[in-house]
């Protein structure tokens, strides 16, 4: 196997791993429930 073919396969495997990890992270964050914004009164205390 020549070097360019090896690099192509390696980058493909890395991109698949990153894609699957991203999908798992999104699913994990989605399981936490609804995102509720911070109360406006507390935000004004810091400015």
Jmol script that loads the backbone (N, CA, C; Angstrom):
load data "model"
ATOM      1  N   UNK A   1       0.855  -1.172   0.000  1.00  0.00           N
ATOM      2  CA  UNK A   1       0.000   0.000   0.000  1.00  0.00           C
ATOM      3  C   UNK A   1       0.907   1.245   0.000  1.00  0.00           C
ATOM      4  N   UNK A   2       0.678   2.125  -0.951  1.00  0.00           N
ATOM      5  CA  UNK A   2       1.517   3.318  -0.995  1.00  0.00           C
ATOM      6  C   UNK A   2       1.068   4.347   0.046  1.00  0.00           C
ATOM      7  N   UNK A   3       1.886   5.347   0.223  1.00  0.00           N
ATOM      8  CA  UNK A   3       1.676   6.293   1.313  1.00  0.00           C
ATOM      9  C   UNK A   3       0.389   7.106   1.146  1.00  0.00           C
ATOM     10  N   UNK A   4       0.072   7.566  -0.053  1.00  0.00           N
ATOM     11  CA  UNK A   4      -1.116   8.406  -0.239  1.00  0.00           C
ATOM     12  C   UNK A   4      -2.398   7.623   0.074  1.00  0.00           C
ATOM     13  N   UNK A   5      -2.427   6.353  -0.253  1.00  0.00           N
ATOM     14  CA  UNK A   5      -3.604   5.542   0.062  1.00  0.00           C
ATOM     15  C   UNK A   5      -3.730   5.356   1.574  1.00  0.00           C
ATOM     16  N   UNK A   6      -2.612   5.158   2.235  1.00  0.00           N
ATOM     17  CA  UNK A   6      -2.627   5.016   3.691  1.00  0.00           C
ATOM     18  C   UNK A   6      -3.115   6.288   4.365  1.00  0.00           C
ATOM     19  N   UNK A   7      -2.644   7.438   3.897  1.00  0.00           N
ATOM     20  CA  UNK A   7      -3.065   8.726   4.473  1.00  0.00           C
ATOM     21  C   UNK A   7      -4.554   8.948   4.232  1.00  0.00           C
ATOM     22  N   UNK A   8      -5.044   8.578   3.059  1.00  0.00           N
ATOM     23  CA  UNK A   8      -6.472   8.745   2.763  1.00  0.00           C
ATOM     24  C   UNK A   8      -7.325   7.873   3.686  1.00  0.00           C
ATOM     25  N   UNK A   9      -6.918   6.639   3.888  1.00  0.00           N
ATOM     26  CA  UNK A   9      -7.667   5.745   4.779  1.00  0.00           C
ATOM     27  C   UNK A   9      -7.600   6.254   6.210  1.00  0.00           C
ATOM     28  N   UNK A  10      -6.437   6.706   6.648  1.00  0.00           N
ATOM     29  CA  UNK A  10      -6.268   7.205   8.015  1.00  0.00           C
ATOM     30  C   UNK A  10      -7.129   8.437   8.266  1.00  0.00           C
ATOM     31  N   UNK A  11      -7.143   9.380   7.340  1.00  0.00           N
ATOM     32  CA  UNK A  11      -7.964  10.577   7.530  1.00  0.00           C
ATOM     33  C   UNK A  11      -9.453  10.238   7.492  1.00  0.00           C
ATOM     34  N   UNK A  12      -9.840   9.246   6.681  1.00  0.00           N
ATOM     35  CA  UNK A  12     -11.232   8.810   6.658  1.00  0.00           C
ATOM     36  C   UNK A  12     -11.653   8.199   7.981  1.00  0.00           C
ATOM     37  N   UNK A  13     -10.777   7.380   8.555  1.00  0.00           N
ATOM     38  CA  UNK A  13     -11.080   6.765   9.853  1.00  0.00           C
ATOM     39  C   UNK A  13     -11.166   7.832  10.935  1.00  0.00           C
ATOM     40  N   UNK A  14     -10.253   8.789  10.919  1.00  0.00           N
ATOM     41  CA  UNK A  14     -10.273   9.871  11.914  1.00  0.00           C
ATOM     42  C   UNK A  14     -11.552  10.691  11.780  1.00  0.00           C
ATOM     43  N   UNK A  15     -11.964  10.990  10.554  1.00  0.00           N
ATOM     44  CA  UNK A  15     -13.186  11.782  10.371  1.00  0.00           C
ATOM     45  C   UNK A  15     -14.419  11.009  10.823  1.00  0.00           C
ATOM     46  N   UNK A  16     -14.445   9.703  10.597  1.00  0.00           N
ATOM     47  CA  UNK A  16     -15.567   8.903  11.087  1.00  0.00           C
ATOM     48  C   UNK A  16     -15.616   8.896  12.609  1.00  0.00           C
ATOM     49  N   UNK A  17     -14.470   8.758  13.247  1.00  0.00           N
ATOM     50  CA  UNK A  17     -14.426   8.765  14.712  1.00  0.00           C
ATOM     51  C   UNK A  17     -14.896  10.107  15.255  1.00  0.00           C
ATOM     52  N   UNK A  18     -14.443  11.201  14.646  1.00  0.00           N
ATOM     53  CA  UNK A  18     -14.866  12.528  15.097  1.00  0.00           C
ATOM     54  C   UNK A  18     -16.367  12.733  14.884  1.00  0.00           C
ATOM     55  N   UNK A  19     -16.889  12.260  13.763  1.00  0.00           N
ATOM     56  CA  UNK A  19     -18.317  12.400  13.485  1.00  0.00           C
ATOM     57  C   UNK A  19     -19.167  11.625  14.474  1.00  0.00           C
ATOM     58  N   UNK A  20     -18.768  10.403  14.775  1.00  0.00           N
ATOM     59  CA  UNK A  20     -19.517   9.587  15.741  1.00  0.00           C
ATOM     60  C   UNK A  20     -19.426  10.185  17.135  1.00  0.00           C
ATOM     61  N   UNK A  21     -18.242  10.692  17.504  1.00  0.00           N
ATOM     62  CA  UNK A  21     -18.081  11.323  18.816  1.00  0.00           C
ATOM     63  C   UNK A  21     -18.954  12.573  18.924  1.00  0.00           C
ATOM     64  N   UNK A  22     -19.039  13.342  17.839  1.00  0.00           N
ATOM     65  CA  UNK A  22     -19.882  14.540  17.846  1.00  0.00           C
ATOM     66  C   UNK A  22     -21.354  14.166  18.020  1.00  0.00           C
ATOM     67  N   UNK A  23     -21.806  13.151  17.297  1.00  0.00           N
ATOM     68  CA  UNK A  23     -23.203  12.730  17.425  1.00  0.00           C
ATOM     69  C   UNK A  23     -23.507  12.224  18.830  1.00  0.00           C
ATOM     70  N   UNK A  24     -22.568  11.505  19.421  1.00  0.00           N
ATOM     71  CA  UNK A  24     -22.769  11.027  20.792  1.00  0.00           C
ATOM     72  C   UNK A  24     -22.820  12.200  21.770  1.00  0.00           C
ATOM     73  N   UNK A  25     -21.977  13.205  21.572  1.00  0.00           N
ATOM     74  CA  UNK A  25     -21.986  14.379  22.446  1.00  0.00           C
ATOM     75  C   UNK A  25     -23.301  15.134  22.331  1.00  0.00           C
ATOM     76  N   UNK A  26     -23.809  15.291  21.125  1.00  0.00           N
ATOM     77  CA  UNK A  26     -25.082  15.989  20.923  1.00  0.00           C
ATOM     78  C   UNK A  26     -26.215  15.224  21.591  1.00  0.00           C
ATOM     79  N   UNK A  27     -26.218  13.912  21.463  1.00  0.00           N
ATOM     80  CA  UNK A  27     -27.256  13.113  22.107  1.00  0.00           C
ATOM     81  C   UNK A  27     -27.168  13.220  23.625  1.00  0.00           C
ATOM     82  N   UNK A  28     -25.969  13.214  24.145  1.00  0.00           N
ATOM     83  CA  UNK A  28     -25.782  13.333  25.588  1.00  0.00           C
ATOM     84  C   UNK A  28     -26.279  14.681  26.101  1.00  0.00           C
ATOM     85  N   UNK A  29     -25.958  15.748  25.385  1.00  0.00           N
ATOM     86  CA  UNK A  29     -26.419  17.072  25.801  1.00  0.00           C
ATOM     87  C   UNK A  29     -27.932  17.205  25.645  1.00  0.00           C
ATOM     88  N   UNK A  30     -28.490  16.515  24.665  1.00  0.00           N
ATOM     89  CA  UNK A  30     -29.936  16.578  24.445  1.00  0.00           C
ATOM     90  C   UNK A  30     -30.698  15.847  25.542  1.00  0.00           C
ATOM     91  N   UNK A  31     -30.093  14.852  26.154  1.00  0.00           N
ATOM     92  CA  UNK A  31     -30.745  14.097  27.214  1.00  0.00           C
ATOM     93  C   UNK A  31     -30.911  14.912  28.501  1.00  0.00           C
ATOM     94  N   UNK A  32     -30.157  15.993  28.634  1.00  0.00           N
ATOM     95  CA  UNK A  32     -30.229  16.789  29.864  1.00  0.00           C
ATOM     96  C   UNK A  32     -31.550  17.512  30.009  1.00  0.00           C
ATOM     97  N   UNK A  33     -32.283  17.655  28.947  1.00  0.00           N
ATOM     98  CA  UNK A  33     -33.595  18.287  29.033  1.00  0.00           C
ATOM     99  C   UNK A  33     -33.596  19.666  28.403  1.00  0.00           C
ATOM    100  N   UNK A  34     -34.662  20.374  28.693  1.00  0.00           N
ATOM    101  CA  UNK A  34     -34.865  21.682  28.096  1.00  0.00           C
ATOM    102  C   UNK A  34     -33.877  22.699  28.648  1.00  0.00           C
ATOM    103  N   UNK A  35     -33.360  23.544  27.755  1.00  0.00           N
ATOM    104  CA  UNK A  35     -32.443  24.602  28.190  1.00  0.00           C
ATOM    105  C   UNK A  35     -33.266  25.794  28.677  1.00  0.00           C
ATOM    106  N   UNK A  36     -33.093  26.164  29.927  1.00  0.00           N
ATOM    107  CA  UNK A  36     -33.828  27.272  30.519  1.00  0.00           C
ATOM    108  C   UNK A  36     -32.875  28.454  30.654  1.00  0.00           C
ATOM    109  N   UNK A  37     -33.219  29.618  30.114  1.00  0.00           N
ATOM    110  CA  UNK A  37     -32.329  30.776  30.233  1.00  0.00           C
ATOM    111  C   UNK A  37     -32.247  31.280  31.668  1.00  0.00           C
ATOM    112  N   UNK A  38     -31.164  31.960  31.959  1.00  0.00           N
ATOM    113  CA  UNK A  38     -30.973  32.525  33.291  1.00  0.00           C
ATOM    114  C   UNK A  38     -31.988  33.642  33.521  1.00  0.00           C
ATOM    115  N   UNK A  39     -32.413  33.850  34.766  1.00  0.00           N
ATOM    116  CA  UNK A  39     -33.332  34.952  35.056  1.00  0.00           C
ATOM    117  C   UNK A  39     -32.687  36.292  34.733  1.00  0.00           C
ATOM    118  N   UNK A  40     -33.481  37.205  34.201  1.00  0.00           N
ATOM    119  CA  UNK A  40     -32.953  38.505  33.771  1.00  0.00           C
ATOM    120  C   UNK A  40     -32.452  39.312  34.961  1.00  0.00           C
ATOM    121  N   UNK A  41     -33.103  39.199  36.106  1.00  0.00           N
ATOM    122  CA  UNK A  41     -32.712  39.949  37.288  1.00  0.00           C
ATOM    123  C   UNK A  41     -31.304  39.614  37.741  1.00  0.00           C
ATOM    124  N   UNK A  42     -30.901  38.366  37.644  1.00  0.00           N
ATOM    125  CA  UNK A  42     -29.563  37.983  38.022  1.00  0.00           C
ATOM    126  C   UNK A  42     -28.515  38.460  37.023  1.00  0.00           C
ATOM    127  N   UNK A  43     -28.891  38.548  35.759  1.00  0.00           N
ATOM    128  CA  UNK A  43     -27.945  39.023  34.768  1.00  0.00           C
ATOM    129  C   UNK A  43     -27.617  40.492  34.976  1.00  0.00           C
ATOM    130  N   UNK A  44     -28.567  41.279  35.442  1.00  0.00           N
ATOM    131  CA  UNK A  44     -28.351  42.717  35.624  1.00  0.00           C
ATOM    132  C   UNK A  44     -27.417  42.995  36.818  1.00  0.00           C
ATOM    133  N   UNK A  45     -27.291  42.081  37.750  1.00  0.00           N
ATOM    134  CA  UNK A  45     -26.414  42.274  38.890  1.00  0.00           C
ATOM    135  C   UNK A  45     -24.944  42.276  38.513  1.00  0.00           C
ATOM    136  N   UNK A  46     -24.595  41.624  37.420  1.00  0.00           N
ATOM    137  CA  UNK A  46     -23.208  41.497  37.032  1.00  0.00           C
ATOM    138  C   UNK A  46     -22.739  42.609  36.114  1.00  0.00           C
ATOM    139  N   UNK A  47     -23.615  43.497  35.700  1.00  0.00           N
ATOM    140  CA  UNK A  47     -23.209  44.567  34.765  1.00  0.00           C
ATOM    141  C   UNK A  47     -23.279  45.919  35.400  1.00  0.00           C
TER     142      UNK A  47
END
end "model"
wireframe off; spacefill off
backbone 0.3
color backbone group
